[in-house]
Amino acid sequence: MPPETCPNCGADVPPHATTCPECGADEQTGWSEQARVDHLGLPDEEFDYQDFVGRELEPGKHKPYGVKWLWWAVALLLVVVLLAWWLR
């Protein structure tokens, strides 16, 4: 039996429909529990959210690398170009 609303798109599904009239989801592609959650990559019940937040948001862990040297290179190039223009 189909759900009242499609879990994929949220459209109303008629009582004896075999597919969603909006997106075409059916028992094999979107109405069964396995079809809805297997491909999403959601964490399971043993997932420790606090540990995840602690590891991901450690103070000082995320520093922007690679941008600082770029600005030094741009500044140096600008100085060289200005000196070359001034000395010609």
Secondary structure as GFF3:
##gff-version 3
##sequence-region A 1 88
A	DSSP	pi_helix	27	31	.	.	.	ID=ss1
A	DSSP	alpha_helix	33	37	.	.	.	ID=ss2
A	DSSP	three_ten_helix	38	40	.	.	.	ID=ss3
A	DSSP	alpha_helix	49	56	.	.	.	ID=ss4
A	DSSP	alpha_helix	68	87	.	.	.	ID=ss5
###
